[in-house]
Amino acid sequence: MRAGRGDTHHVADLIATAFHGLDVAAWLVPEPLERQRVLYANFSIFVEHAFNHGDVLLTADRCGAAVWFPRDSPLPQIPDYERRRWLACGPYTDRFQALDTAFDAHHPTAEHHHLAFLAVHPDRQGHRIGTALLDRNHERLEWAGLPAYLEASSEASRVLYLRHGYTDHGTPIDLPDGGPRLWPMWRAPRQRRVPTPASIAMSPNGTAS
């Protein structure tokens, strides 16, 4: 289901919880006791932006979420982003800035939809919840003939995305200062499918059709 603005706190907290143990999260915020708070504050900025200019999906049991941004037209900038990032990340701002710079340098210019976050609560991982969230939006993208793009944050997630039709896109991202490797990935549209009622209910950018 589509999340509502009242779900901003829940979605940001869910992403922070799901990402807490990732190498990239430890690189961004080495102090474990501060990591959840900082990740939540940073992710809240993007979730809020997605409610304005993207699509936020949430499973019925609220244990899985996906945040997508359509990039088939210029995506508006996050208002006052640098100041808000500093307020969210504090002494870790340089690392988050380095991550943003790396992502921007690798981001494709061709039209696509960007999967910014796919998160499943650790207690529910391994139950195909992420797969269900991917399949839901992939069906709409197939109908529209649009590709998808993402940055895989671990080897395990890269394998998951390979199974869903993604391929490596360009060179991997090696973060500075001994940071982990991330993988830009691209999913070309396959043959257009006959739209189902679910895909007809929303246009590819998540608005009612």
C-alpha positions as CSV (number, residue, x, y, z in Angstrom):
1,M,0.0,0.0,0.0
2,R,1.0,3.6,-0.4
3,A,2.2,5.2,2.8
4,G,0.8,8.6,4.0
5,R,2.6,11.6,5.4
6,G,1.7,10.5,8.9
7,D,4.0,7.4,8.3
8,T,7.1,9.6,7.8
9,H,8.5,8.7,11.3
10,H,7.7,5.0,11.0
11,V,9.2,4.7,7.5
12,A,12.4,6.6,8.4
13,D,12.8,4.6,11.6
14,L,12.2,1.3,9.8
15,I,14.9,2.2,7.2
16,A,17.4,3.2,9.9
17,T,16.7,-0.1,11.8
18,A,17.1,-2.2,8.7
19,F,20.3,-0.5,7.6
20,H,21.9,-0.3,11.1
21,G,24.1,-3.3,10.7
22,L,25.3,-2.6,7.1
23,D,28.9,-1.8,6.5
24,V,28.0,1.5,4.9
25,A,26.0,2.5,8.0
26,A,28.9,1.7,10.2
27,W,31.2,3.8,7.9
28,L,28.8,6.7,8.0
29,V,28.3,6.6,11.8
30,P,31.0,4.5,13.5
31,E,29.6,5.0,17.0
32,P,26.8,2.4,17.3
33,L,25.0,4.2,20.1
34,E,24.5,7.2,17.9
35,R,23.9,5.4,14.6
36,Q,20.2,4.9,14.8
37,R,19.5,8.5,15.7
38,V,21.6,9.9,13.0
39,L,20.4,7.5,10.3
40,Y,16.8,8.2,11.3
41,A,17.3,12.0,11.1
42,N,19.0,11.8,7.7
43,F,16.5,9.3,6.2
44,S,13.6,11.5,7.4
45,I,14.7,14.2,5.0
46,F,14.5,11.9,2.0
47,V,11.2,10.2,3.1
48,E,9.6,13.6,3.5
49,H,10.9,14.6,0.0
50,A,9.5,11.4,-1.4
51,F,6.0,12.2,-0.1
52,N,6.3,15.4,-2.2
53,H,8.0,14.1,-5.3
54,G,8.2,10.3,-5.2
55,D,6.4,7.2,-4.0
56,V,6.6,5.6,-0.6
57,L,5.3,2.0,-0.3
58,L,4.6,0.3,3.0
59,T,3.5,-3.3,3.6
60,A,0.2,-3.9,5.3
61,D,2.1,-5.2,8.4
62,R,4.3,-2.1,8.3
63,C,7.5,-4.1,8.4
64,G,8.7,-3.4,4.9
65,A,9.1,-0.1,2.9
66,A,10.3,1.1,-0.4
67,V,11.0,4.7,-1.4
68,W,11.1,5.5,-5.1
69,F,11.8,8.7,-7.0
70,P,10.7,9.2,-10.7
71,R,13.6,10.5,-12.7
72,D,11.7,10.9,-16.0
73,S,11.7,14.6,-15.4
74,P,14.0,16.8,-13.3
75,L,13.7,16.0,-9.6
76,P,13.3,19.1,-7.5
77,Q,16.1,19.7,-5.0
78,I,15.5,19.1,-1.3
79,P,14.9,22.6,0.2
80,D,17.7,23.8,2.4
81,Y,19.3,20.4,2.1
82,E,22.9,21.2,3.2
83,R,21.8,22.9,6.4
84,R,19.3,20.1,7.2
85,R,21.9,17.4,6.5
86,W,24.3,19.2,9.0
87,L,21.5,19.4,11.6
88,A,20.7,15.7,11.1
89,C,24.3,14.3,10.9
90,G,26.4,16.7,13.0
91,P,30.0,15.5,13.3
92,Y,29.3,12.8,10.7
93,T,28.2,15.2,8.0
94,D,31.5,14.9,6.0
95,R,30.8,11.2,5.5
96,F,27.2,11.7,4.4
97,Q,28.4,14.4,2.0
98,A,31.0,12.1,0.6
99,L,28.2,9.5,0.1
100,D,26.0,12.0,-1.7
101,T,28.9,13.1,-3.9
102,A,29.6,9.5,-4.9
103,F,26.0,8.8,-5.6
104,D,25.6,11.9,-7.8
105,A,28.8,11.1,-9.7
106,H,27.4,7.6,-10.7
107,H,23.8,8.5,-11.2
108,P,22.6,7.9,-14.8
109,T,21.1,10.7,-16.8
110,A,18.7,8.6,-18.8
111,E,15.1,8.5,-17.7
112,H,14.4,6.0,-15.0
113,H,12.8,5.4,-11.6
114,H,15.3,5.4,-8.7
115,L,14.9,3.0,-5.8
116,A,16.4,5.1,-3.0
117,F,15.6,2.7,-0.1
118,L,14.3,-0.8,0.2
119,A,14.0,-1.8,3.9
120,V,12.6,-4.8,5.8
121,H,12.7,-5.0,9.6
122,P,15.5,-7.4,10.7
123,D,12.9,-9.7,12.4
124,R,11.1,-10.2,9.1
125,Q,14.0,-10.5,6.7
126,G,14.0,-13.7,4.6
127,H,10.2,-13.8,4.1
128,R,10.2,-12.4,0.6
129,I,8.8,-9.0,1.8
130,G,11.5,-7.1,-0.2
131,T,10.6,-9.2,-3.3
132,A,6.9,-8.3,-3.0
133,L,7.7,-4.6,-2.7
134,L,10.0,-4.8,-5.8
135,D,7.5,-6.8,-7.8
136,R,4.8,-4.3,-7.1
137,N,6.6,-1.3,-8.6
138,H,8.4,-3.3,-11.3
139,E,5.0,-4.3,-12.7
140,R,4.1,-0.6,-13.1
141,L,7.5,0.2,-14.6
142,E,7.1,-2.7,-17.1
143,W,3.7,-1.3,-18.1
144,A,5.2,2.1,-18.7
145,G,8.4,0.8,-20.4
146,L,10.6,2.5,-17.8
147,P,13.9,1.3,-16.4
148,A,14.9,1.3,-12.7
149,Y,18.1,2.2,-11.0
150,L,19.5,1.7,-7.5
151,E,22.7,1.5,-5.4
152,A,23.1,-1.9,-3.7
153,S,24.6,-1.5,-0.3
154,S,25.9,-5.0,0.3
155,E,26.8,-8.2,-1.6
156,A,23.6,-9.8,-0.3
157,S,21.4,-7.1,-1.6
158,R,23.3,-7.0,-4.9
159,V,22.5,-10.8,-5.3
160,L,18.8,-10.1,-4.6
161,Y,18.7,-7.4,-7.2
162,L,20.5,-9.5,-9.8
163,R,17.7,-12.1,-9.3
164,H,15.1,-9.3,-10.1
165,G,16.6,-8.4,-13.5
166,Y,19.2,-5.7,-12.4
167,T,22.7,-5.7,-13.8
168,D,25.8,-3.8,-12.7
169,H,25.8,-0.3,-14.1
170,G,29.3,1.1,-14.6
171,T,32.0,0.7,-12.0
172,P,31.4,0.0,-8.3
173,I,31.5,2.9,-5.8
174,D,34.4,2.6,-3.4
175,L,33.8,5.1,-0.6
176,P,36.8,7.0,0.7
177,D,38.7,6.5,4.0
178,G,38.5,2.8,3.9
179,G,34.8,2.8,3.2
180,P,32.8,-0.1,1.8
181,R,32.0,-0.9,-1.8
182,L,28.5,-0.1,-3.3
183,W,27.1,-1.3,-6.6
184,P,25.1,0.9,-9.0
185,M,22.6,-1.3,-10.7
186,W,20.2,-0.8,-13.7
187,R,17.1,-2.7,-14.7
188,A,16.1,-2.3,-18.3
189,P,12.4,-2.6,-19.1
190,R,11.3,-5.9,-20.4
191,Q,8.5,-6.5,-22.8
192,R,5.5,-4.5,-21.8
193,R,2.9,-6.5,-19.9
194,V,-0.9,-6.2,-20.1
195,P,-1.7,-3.9,-17.1
196,T,-3.3,-5.5,-14.1
197,P,-5.9,-3.6,-12.0
198,A,-3.2,-2.8,-9.5
199,S,-1.0,-1.2,-12.1
200,I,-3.9,0.7,-13.6
201,A,-4.8,2.1,-10.2
202,M,-1.7,4.3,-10.2
203,S,0.4,5.8,-12.9
204,P,4.2,5.1,-12.7
205,N,4.9,8.2,-10.6
206,G,2.5,7.0,-8.0
207,T,-0.3,9.4,-8.6
208,A,-3.8,8.3,-9.3
209,S,-4.5,7.7,-13.0
